[in-house]
Amino acid sequence: MSDSIGMVELTSIAIGHEVEDAMLKSGAVELLMARTICSGKFAVMVKGDTGAIQAAVGAGVDTAREGLIDHIIIPSIHPSVFPAIGQSVALDASQVGAMGVIETFSAAAAVEAADAAVKAGDVTLFRVYLAMAIGGKGYVQVTGEVSAVRAAVEEGAAAASRKGLLVARVVIPRPRAELFREFV
């Protein structure tokens, strides 16, 4: 199975390329992303089976030295995370409900929070924004029934909090329609 992902986030672009190489040489993984992110950071994301991902992230962390910001391994990522990262989720007006937002200090923590949130409740994950033009932070947005959004936000926030990377979390029970304008 290749539904496992690993991500390493770094303070250095140069070290980022070195980490990317080490991760790809570690075993049978597929490169999903290797790019600069704000502010002057670099992120590498790979997918593969869980063992290969563990080896790749381990190699990346070992290579990163002092450049490591964050790293994650998600053994079975929820399928709705990638469309939300790609900003390709369009909401139907019937899907719009309460809005939940989780903000993190790292892009990797946002991916981890998104996966935890969408697995925790019957919500629609419609945005995972990673680092660009927001100082290297990340944020996650979900919608659904208020109770489901609260459960999802709490679980996603807990994932980021375990590493000390949670900035904020909010649940807006009856948001104005304008908050969803670009998604509906």
C-alpha positions in Angstrom: 0.0 0.0 0.0 1.2 3.5 -0.8 -1.2 5.6 1.2 1.5 6.5 3.8 3.2 9.9 3.6 6.2 11.5 5.3 7.3 15.1 5.4 10.4 16.9 6.5 10.4 20.7 6.9 13.7 22.6 7.1 15.1 26.0 7.8 17.5 25.8 4.9 17.0 25.4 1.1 20.5 23.9 0.7 20.0 21.4 3.4 16.5 20.8 2.0 18.0 19.5 -1.3 20.4 17.3 0.6 17.5 15.9 2.7 15.4 15.3 -0.5 18.3 13.3 -2.0 18.7 11.2 1.2 15.0 10.5 1.5 14.7 9.4 -2.2 17.8 7.2 -1.8 16.5 5.5 1.3 14.1 3.2 -0.4 11.0 2.9 -2.6 9.3 6.2 -2.1 7.6 8.6 -4.5 8.3 12.3 -4.3 5.2 14.4 -3.9 6.7 17.7 -3.1 10.1 19.3 -2.7 10.0 23.1 -2.8 10.8 26.3 -1.0 8.1 27.6 1.3 7.9 30.9 3.2 10.0 32.2 4.8 13.1 30.8 3.3 12.1 27.2 4.4 12.1 24.0 2.4 9.7 21.1 2.6 10.0 17.5 1.2 7.0 15.2 1.1 7.0 11.5 -0.1 4.6 8.7 -0.2 5.0 4.9 -0.2 4.4 2.0 2.1 4.8 2.7 5.8 8.2 1.0 6.2 9.7 2.9 3.3 8.2 6.2 4.6 9.7 5.5 8.1 13.1 4.9 6.5 12.9 8.0 4.3 11.9 10.3 7.1 14.6 8.8 9.3 17.2 9.5 6.6 15.8 13.0 6.2 15.9 13.8 9.9 19.4 12.4 10.2 20.6 14.5 7.2 18.8 17.6 8.4 21.1 18.2 11.4 20.4 21.7 12.8 18.1 22.6 9.8 15.2 20.5 11.0 11.9 22.3 11.9 9.4 19.5 11.9 8.7 16.1 10.5 5.7 13.8 10.2 4.8 10.2 9.3 1.1 9.5 8.6 0.6 5.8 8.0 -2.7 6.0 6.3 -3.5 9.6 5.1 -7.1 10.5 4.6 -7.9 10.8 0.8 -9.4 14.3 1.2 -6.1 15.9 2.4 -4.4 16.1 -1.0 -7.3 17.9 -2.8 -7.4 20.4 0.1 -3.7 21.0 -0.2 -4.1 21.4 -3.9 -6.8 24.0 -3.3 -9.1 22.0 -5.6 -12.0 21.6 -3.3 -15.2 23.4 -4.4 -18.1 23.3 -1.9 -21.7 23.0 -2.8 -23.9 25.4 -0.9 -25.5 22.4 0.9 -22.1 21.5 2.4 -21.5 24.8 4.1 -22.1 24.8 7.8 -20.0 25.7 10.8 -16.4 26.7 10.0 -13.4 25.3 11.8 -9.9 26.7 11.4 -6.6 25.3 12.8 -3.5 27.4 12.5 0.0 26.0 13.0 3.6 27.2 13.2 4.7 24.7 10.6 3.5 23.4 7.2 4.1 19.8 8.4 2.0 20.3 11.5 -0.9 21.6 9.3 -0.9 18.4 7.2 -0.9 16.3 10.4 -3.7 18.5 11.9 -5.7 18.2 8.7 -5.5 14.4 8.6 -6.4 14.1 12.3 -9.3 16.6 11.9 -10.9 14.9 9.0 -10.6 11.5 10.6 -12.2 12.7 13.8 -15.6 13.9 12.5 -18.0 14.0 9.7 -16.6 17.2 8.2 -15.6 18.4 4.8 -11.9 19.4 4.6 -11.8 22.2 2.1 -8.4 23.9 2.6 -4.9 23.0 3.8 -2.8 26.0 3.2 1.0 25.5 3.5 3.3 28.4 4.3 3.3 30.7 1.3 2.8 34.3 2.1 1.9 33.5 5.8 5.4 33.5 7.3 5.9 29.7 7.0 2.8 28.8 9.0 0.0 26.5 7.9 -3.8 26.4 8.4 -6.6 24.0 7.9 -10.3 24.7 7.3 -13.2 22.3 7.7 -17.0 22.7 7.5 -20.0 20.7 8.7 -22.4 20.4 11.6 -21.2 22.4 14.7 -20.6 19.3 16.9 -18.6 17.5 14.1 -16.6 20.6 13.4 -15.8 21.1 17.1 -14.6 17.4 17.4 -12.5 17.8 14.2 -10.9 21.0 15.3 -10.1 19.7 18.8 -8.5 16.5 17.4 -6.5 18.5 14.8 -5.4 21.1 17.3 -4.4 18.3 19.7 -2.1 16.9 17.0 -0.4 20.2 16.5 -0.3 20.9 20.3 1.6 17.7 21.0 4.6 19.3 19.3 4.0 22.8 20.6 3.1 24.0 17.1 -0.5 25.1 17.5 -1.0 28.8 16.9 -4.8 29.0 17.2 -8.1 27.1 16.7 -11.6 28.5 16.2 -15.0 27.2 15.5 -17.5 29.6 14.0 -21.0 28.1 14.4 -22.9 30.3 11.9 -20.4 32.0 9.6 -21.5 34.6 7.2 -21.6 33.3 3.6 -18.8 35.6 2.6 -16.3 33.4 4.5 -16.9 30.7 2.0 -17.1 32.9 -1.1 -14.0 31.5 -2.9 -15.0 27.9 -2.2 -18.7 27.8 -3.2 
